[in-house]
Amino acid sequence: MSWVHVVSESASRAQVIAKHKIDGSRLARHTTLANAFIYTPIDTWDVEDVWKLLRGAFRYAPDDIDEWESPWGGNNRPLWTLYMDSSAQGECPLVIDESTPSCGNSRFGCWTCTVVTKDKAMESLIKNGEEWMSPLLKYRDLLAFTTDPVNKDTFRNYKRRTGKVSYQYAKDGEEISAERKHVPGPYWLKYRKQWLKELLVIERDLNAQGHTITLITQPELHAIRQEWLKDPNEPDWYDTLPGIYREVYQQDFRLGSGRSVAL
């Protein structure tokens, strides 16, 4: 059984909640697991209700704590500030009455997520003083640009990893002879190399500025190297990842057991 807090964000989300609701129960059906249920104790709350609790939870504490502090520990004020800085409203007023708009509509997740066209939360954070994030936004927007169907044929191999050229299946009722849309394969290796180098440069520069940030881990680099070496369409015959790493960091790329690749 999963415990999740579901906040009504939109009409479509409300429809999803209603679809999986079980009448007379606090449980809801799981969207994909037949024998699993979800507990949604605040599914009828809106954003303002959540902020009211986070701000006023101190009233329910057995000890004398300040506003914004929680009985279970921690201070919710930094969370408020984060949403305030990521809000395109420019400010984040405290909820005084039901007609006063609040914050909380910003969406957070993986910084490279391209599900949405623009990352408005990151854009707002930059506008509100977090200029150091600009290279991250530029990189994320580059990845988003490559996912545009118009651009896919430029950045992606025309073959799938199986070595075959794929086209979309015919839809129900569609003529078999109708033109089929080509389904591109993985990114061309040259672009993967280029973008990995750019990512490492961003990571290096941000840390040089005093930030402590890891954009890609050593295990992930090792996994990428193996994928490149074993790529069925474009194997990386020259094993270029260690050289890319050394070019950026001016040190050898380390293998397992403390070994390194010296060029």
C-alpha positions in Angstrom: 0.0 0.0 0.0 1.3 3.4 -0.9 0.8 6.6 1.2 0.7 9.7 -1.0 -0.6 13.2 -0.6 -2.7 14.1 -3.6 -3.4 17.8 -4.1 -6.1 19.0 -6.5 -4.0 20.9 -9.0 -6.4 21.1 -11.9 -9.7 19.9 -13.3 -7.9 17.1 -15.2 -6.2 15.9 -12.0 -9.6 16.0 -10.2 -11.0 13.8 -13.0 -8.3 11.3 -12.5 -8.9 11.2 -8.7 -12.6 10.7 -9.3 -12.0 7.9 -11.8 -10.0 5.8 -9.3 -12.0 6.7 -6.2 -13.7 3.9 -4.3 -17.0 5.0 -2.9 -17.2 4.7 0.9 -13.4 4.2 1.2 -10.4 6.4 1.8 -8.5 4.3 -0.6 -8.3 4.7 -4.3 -7.4 2.2 -7.0 -3.9 2.2 -8.3 -3.6 3.3 -12.0 -1.6 0.3 -13.1 -1.4 -2.3 -10.3 -4.6 -4.3 -10.0 -4.2 -5.4 -6.4 -2.7 -2.2 -5.1 -4.4 0.8 -3.5 -3.4 4.4 -2.8 -4.3 6.3 0.4 -5.1 9.9 -0.4 -5.9 11.7 2.9 -5.9 15.2 1.5 -7.3 14.7 -2.0 -10.0 17.3 -1.4 -7.5 20.0 -0.4 -6.4 22.8 -2.6 -3.0 24.6 -2.6 -4.1 27.2 -0.1 -5.1 24.5 2.4 -1.7 22.9 2.2 0.1 26.2 2.9 -2.3 27.0 5.8 -1.2 23.7 7.4 2.5 24.1 6.8 2.4 27.7 8.2 0.1 26.9 11.2 1.1 23.4 12.2 3.0 24.9 15.1 -0.3 25.3 16.9 -0.7 21.5 17.2 2.8 20.9 18.7 3.1 19.9 22.4 6.2 22.1 22.7 6.5 25.9 22.2 7.7 26.3 18.6 7.5 29.2 16.1 5.2 29.8 13.2 6.2 27.7 10.1 7.8 25.1 12.3 6.3 21.6 12.3 5.6 19.3 15.3 7.4 16.5 13.4 10.5 18.7 13.0 11.8 21.1 10.4 10.9 24.6 9.3 8.6 25.1 6.3 9.7 28.7 5.6 12.5 27.6 3.3 10.0 25.6 1.3 7.8 28.7 1.0 10.7 30.7 -0.2 11.6 28.1 -2.8 8.0 28.2 -4.2 8.1 32.0 -4.0 11.2 32.3 -6.1 10.0 29.7 -8.6 6.6 31.5 -9.0 6.0 33.5 -12.2 3.7 35.7 -10.1 6.8 37.7 -8.9 5.6 37.4 -5.3 4.1 34.9 -3.0 1.5 36.5 -0.8 0.4 34.8 2.4 -3.1 33.4 2.3 -5.4 35.9 4.2 -8.7 34.9 2.7 -10.0 32.5 0.0 -9.8 35.2 -2.7 -6.0 35.8 -2.1 -3.9 33.8 -4.6 -1.0 31.9 -3.2 2.0 29.9 -4.4 2.4 26.3 -4.9 1.6 25.8 -8.6 5.2 25.5 -9.6 6.3 22.0 -10.7 9.6 20.5 -9.6 11.3 17.4 -10.9 14.3 16.3 -12.9 16.0 19.5 -14.1 16.5 17.9 -17.6 12.8 16.9 -18.0 11.5 17.7 -21.4 7.9 16.7 -20.8 7.0 20.4 -20.8 8.2 22.8 -23.5 9.5 25.4 -21.0 10.7 24.9 -17.4 8.9 27.9 -15.9 10.0 27.1 -12.4 13.7 27.3 -13.3 13.1 30.4 -15.4 11.5 32.1 -12.4 14.3 31.0 -10.0 16.8 32.6 -12.3 14.7 35.8 -12.6 14.6 35.9 -8.8 18.3 35.8 -8.2 19.5 32.3 -9.0 21.5 33.3 -12.1 23.9 30.5 -11.6 21.2 28.1 -12.9 21.3 29.8 -16.4 23.7 27.2 -17.9 21.4 24.4 -16.6 18.4 26.0 -18.2 20.2 26.5 -21.5 21.3 22.9 -21.5 17.8 21.7 -20.7 16.3 23.8 -23.5 18.8 22.3 -25.9 17.7 18.8 -25.0 14.0 19.9 -25.4 14.8 21.3 -28.8 16.1 17.9 -30.0 12.8 16.2 -28.9 10.8 18.3 -31.3 9.5 15.9 -34.0 10.7 18.4 -36.6 14.3 18.0 -35.4 14.5 14.3 -34.5 15.8 13.2 -37.9 18.7 15.6 -37.5 19.8 14.4 -34.1 18.8 10.7 -34.2 20.0 7.7 -36.2 17.6 6.6 -38.9 18.0 3.0 -37.5 16.8 1.6 -34.2 19.2 -0.2 -31.9 18.0 -3.5 -33.5 19.6 -2.3 -36.8 16.2 -2.0 -38.4 14.4 1.0 -39.8 11.0 1.4 -38.2 7.8 3.1 -39.2 4.6 3.6 -37.2 1.9 0.9 -37.4 -1.3 1.5 -39.3 -4.1 2.8 -37.1 -7.5 1.1 -37.0 -9.4 1.7 -40.2 -6.4 3.3 -41.9 -5.4 2.3 -45.4 -2.4 -0.1 -45.4 -1.0 1.8 -48.3 -1.0 5.1 -46.5 2.3 6.8 -45.9 3.9 5.8 -42.5 5.8 8.1 -40.2 9.4 7.2 -39.7 10.4 6.3 -36.1 14.0 7.5 -35.5 16.5 5.6 -33.4 18.9 6.7 -30.7 20.9 9.9 -30.8 23.9 10.0 -33.2 27.1 9.3 -31.3 28.6 12.6 -32.2 25.8 14.5 -30.4 26.1 12.3 -27.4 29.8 13.1 -27.1 29.1 16.8 -27.6 26.4 17.0 -25.0 28.4 14.9 -22.4 31.3 17.3 -22.8 29.0 20.3 -22.3 27.5 18.8 -19.2 30.9 18.1 -17.7 31.9 21.7 -18.5 28.8 23.1 -16.7 29.5 20.9 -13.7 33.1 21.9 -13.5 32.3 25.6 -13.9 29.6 25.6 -11.2 31.8 23.9 -8.7 34.6 26.4 -9.5 32.2 29.1 -8.6 31.7 27.7 -5.2 28.6 25.5 -5.7 28.7 21.9 -4.6 26.9 20.1 -7.3 27.1 16.7 -9.1 25.3 16.7 -12.5 26.6 13.2 -13.5 28.1 10.5 -11.3 31.1 8.4 -11.9 29.0 5.2 -12.1 26.8 6.9 -14.7 29.9 7.8 -16.7 31.1 4.2 -16.6 27.7 3.1 -17.8 27.7 5.6 -20.6 31.2 4.5 -21.7 30.0 0.8 -21.9 26.9 1.8 -23.9 29.1 3.7 -26.3 31.6 0.9 -26.7 28.8 -1.7 -27.3 26.5 0.5 -29.4 25.1 -1.8 -32.1 25.0 0.9 -34.8 27.9 3.2 -33.9 30.4 1.5 -31.6 32.8 4.0 -30.1 35.9 2.3 -31.6 38.3 4.9 -30.1 36.8 4.8 -26.6 36.5 8.6 -26.5 34.8 9.1 -23.1 38.0 9.0 -21.0 39.5 11.6 -23.4 36.5 13.9 -23.1 36.7 13.7 -19.3 40.4 14.4 -19.3 39.9 17.4 -21.6 37.4 19.0 -19.2 38.9 18.1 -15.8 42.6 17.8 -16.7 42.8 14.5 -14.9 42.5 10.8 -15.9 39.1 9.1 -15.9 39.2 6.5 -13.2 38.1 2.9 -13.7 37.1 0.5 -11.0 39.5 -0.5 -8.2 41.3 2.8 -8.4 42.6 2.3 -11.9 42.6 5.1 -14.4 42.8 5.6 -18.1 46.0 7.5 -19.0 46.1 9.1 -22.5 
